[in-house]
Amino acid sequence: MSSPVTPVVRGLYVCEVLEKHPVTGNFTLHNCFRAIKVPLPGTPRPFYVVAYLADGAGEVGCRTEITRPDTLTTIFKSDAVIRFSHPLEEQRLVVKVECAFPVAGSYDIILWLNGELAALSPLAVKPLLGV
């Protein structure tokens, strides 16, 4: 029995607004960032994590997590399944994140594909002053 083929992550992006073209289905990512200002502790500020995946085959289990590296606490988790019908096909994983960050600091956005670590991107969380 062969093991599932884990796709390659061609890009992992974080953005505030995601717009899908009605004809082509392509995405336009607006206000991409690596640092976010939020009220602390606090009110969730929604954003999107978008991953472009290629070279996959069949069904791929995807897990997106946001963790605090200092305490190893997971503050957000989302599971999805993406299906590849052809090895040359590119798929997009779109995850809407709505979570409250407990403290300012460094967080990790982690993408697992078929149980394997596929991508990790840092996210700096800063306090929104004057709220």
N, C-alpha and C positions, 0 to 999 in steps of 0.2 A: 504494500500500500504506500502511495506517495504522500509526502507531507504537503500541506497547502503552500501555495506560492505567496510570499509576502511582497506586496508592492513596494516600490521606491517612492519616497516622499520627495516631490519636486519643489515644494514650497509650503511653508507654514506661516500664515498671516493672521494678524489680529486687527480688527477694524470696528469702527462704530456703526457704519451703515453698509448694507449689502444690497445691491440693486441687480436684479436679473433681467436681461433683455428679453422682451416678449417673443421675439422671432427666433433669435439664434440660441437663446438659453445661456449665453455667456454671462459671467458675473463681472460687475464693476465694484471694486472695493474702495470705499470712501473713508478718509480719516484713519489710515492705518497708523498703528502706534506700538511702542515697546514699553511705554510708561503711561500710567493712568492716574488721574487725580479723582479721589472719591471721598465722600464724607465718612469719617472714621469715628467710632465703629459704626457700621452702618447700613445705609440704604443701598440696595443693589443698584448698580449702574450697568444696564445690559450692553453687551458687545458680542461680536462674532469671532470664532476661530475657524479659519478656512484652510484646509489642506488639499493640495493637488497631488493625486496619487497616479502612478503609472506602472506598467509592467506587472500587473496583477493577473490572477486567474481564479475564476469561480467566486465563491463567497469569501469575504474578508471581514473578520470581526474587528471593529474599531472601538477603542476606548480613549476618551479624552479626559485628562485629569488636570486640575490645578492644585498644586501642593505648596506648602511652606517648607523650604529646604532646611530651615533651622530646627523645626520640630517634627518634620516628616508627616505633618497633618494634611490630609486631603480635604480641601474645602469645596471642591466641585468635581463631579464625575458624570460622564455621559457615555452611553454605549449605543452603537449602531452597527449595522451590517451593510456593506457595499458589495455589489455584484459586478464582476467583470465578465463580459461576454466574449472579449477578444483580447489577446495579449498586448496589442498596440493601442488599446483604448486608454483614455485618461478619464479618471473619475474625480469628483470633488466631494470632499466631506465638509459639510457646513454644520457647525454646532453653535447654537445661541446660548450664551453664558449669562446667567442671572444669579449672581451670588454676592454675598456681603463679605468684604475682606475684614478680618478682625483687627489687624494692625497694619501700619505702614511697613514697607520693606520689600524684600525680594521674594518673588514667587516663581515657580516653574510651571510652564504649560507643557504637558507630556502627552505624546500620542503613541499609543500601543496598537500594533497591527498583528492580528493572530497571536496575541500574547507576547510579542517581541517589541522591545523599545525601538521605535522608528524615528522619532523626532522629539527634541526638547528645546524649548525657547524660554529665555528668562522674561519676566514681566515685573517691572518696578511699580509698586503701588505707593502713591504719595497722598498725603492728606489734602483735602480741598479746604482751603482756609476761607473764612468769612461766611460760612453757611449757618 
